[in-house]
């Protein structure tokens, strides 16, 4: 018998509803509440676990190792207090909200203190790319925090725990900003400190919001009081707390979205409007603050005539950059206050890009740059190394007239280091020596 279209649509809807039904394997509510409530407290083991996780994450940020940072997230217990706050709001449990908030403050203070102590005593004080990425929030950070919170609370409310580790998704949004805040405190870099704390606050809030939404979607029972007056007072306190935090966060999130849109449009504008063969953009600064938008560009090469500049400025509207101030600096003279290190870095970046596109292996390290003394640091960090040599070298290829320049590190070891240790040594050397091209050689003795 042929099925009617209505029957097919009904069967399809039933199939989809069954597949995405979060109520099917939901755990007992009392068990979920008890588990999240217990995990909201940082006493004893969880506190030490947090400290160790923060140290590992700080090391990862310090040596610019994504793998180490992910390893720290695997053991981080940060999800407990935030989920406790979201669950408390969703179930009208003001005591759970207070407990979660109190323990989140404790965890934040201890995390920043631990990371700041580490960054104060470490010999590596250079801010790497993994750390710099956590100094200002973007729309992607908010998105990761929100979806991570959804994954975390869904996994926490399941009867049969799967191979999902909900803490990782949440730690992704929380641990690196806390470590970056510690770095800012240790180095006295207040923009880093407050920028990372801002990112941490935004991420925490959206994780809490995602927890609340799932709790209400699953229709968890709200807490009721014998005295209606007490229940009304508790509801009022929770509502005030939510409004005090959510309303500013909506404004902040809106600002983050607008800034991200501006930066994307500005990058497209620069890439398409300044595509010249004899003139190049070697430095760009994008500013977005309190409605003031500015694109500051430094050009090198043949100077563009004013008529061309006016034509370019008139195209700002095409990229939805109305009201943006376009500042263009040309020429290489003192009145422009040019940072020549930026010019050199930009030129070298362009050289690397073009050479890589043509298949060449040319590297452009500074051959004459003196290399630092790293003996004591190697003894402390990699005691398995018995001796070493370090030098800038010129590599002459036989199939081309070009020459490669790189830094050569040779070490004598009792046995061949593992792949992970070789990666760790290589990452540390590149960070410590501030070089891009590095070759490591190990001799076993």
LINWO-V220908 format. One line per field, one symbol per residue. ss: DSSP state (H for helix, E for strand, - for the rest). phi: phi as a letter, one per 40 degrees, with the letter a starting at -180 (. if undefined). burial: 1 if it has 24 or more other C-alpha atoms within 12 Angstrom, else 0. Layout:
# LINWO-V220908
ss->???
phi->???
burial->???
This chain:
# LINWO-V220908
ss->----HHHHHHHHHHHHHHH------E--HHHHHHHHHHH-----HHHHHHHHHHHHHHHHHH---HHHHHHHHH----HHHHHHHHHHHHH--HHHHHHHHHHHHHHHHHHHHHHHHHHHH-------HHHH------HHHHHHHHHHHHHHHHHH-E-------HHHHHHHHHHHHHHHHHHHHHH--HHHHHHHHHHHHHHHHHHHHHHHHHHHH----------HHHHHHHHHHHHHHHHHHHHHHHHHHHHHHHHHHHHHHHHHHHHHH-----EEEEEEEEEEE--EEEEEEEEEE----HHHHHHHHHHHHHH----EEEEEE----HHH---HHHHHHHHHHHHHHHHHH------E----------HHHHHHH---EEEEEEEEEEEE------EEEEEEEEEEE-----HHHHHHHHHHHHHHH----EEEEEEE-
phi->.cccdccccccccccccccbccccbcccdcccccccccccbbbgddcccccccccccccccccgbcccccdcccbccccdccccccccccbgbcccccccccccccccccccccccccccccccbccccccccbcbcbcccccccccccccccccccccbccccbccccccdcbcdcccccccccccgccdccccccccccccdccccccccccccccfccccbbccdccccccccccccccccccdccccccccccccccdcccccccccccbcbcbbbcbabbbbaafgcbabbbbbbhccccccccccccccdccbfbcgccbbbbbgbbcccfccccccccccccccdccccccgcbcbbcccccccccbdccccccbccccaabaacbbbccccaccbcbacbbbbbbcacccdccccccccccccccfbcbabbbbbca
burial->0000000000000000000001000110100110111011110001101111111111111111110111111111111111111111111111011111101110111111111111100101111101111111111111111111111111111100000011111111111111111111111000011111111111111111111111100101001000000000011001000100000010011001011101101110110011000001111101010000111111110001000000011011001010010101110000000000001000000000000000001111110000100000000001011011111110100000000111111110000010000101111111111111111101000
